[in-house]
Amino acid sequence: MSIAELTDKALALPFEEKEELVQIFLDSMEGQDTDLSQEDIAVALQRNREIEEGLVKPISHEEFLKAFPERNGLLRS
């Protein structure tokens, strides 16, 4: 199974199962150097909850980069 296929299947899971899967992955990375803090994870889970509840509309990565070009290095000081 490819990563794309796995990702599609994971994204189709209900929120609670996604949350469980995230925790399984995080536990498997215990002791490895990552840039993810517990706060980062909490924000991501909250954002996912908001999307699933229809409180916010998700945008694509491309739309994000257009809206925030400084995040893509498009704006120079």
PyMOL commands that set and color helices and strands:
alter all, ss='L'
color gray80, all
select helices_A, chain A and resi 3-11+15-28+38-52+61-67+69-72
alter helices_A, ss='H'
color red, helices_A
deselect
rebuild
show_as cartoon
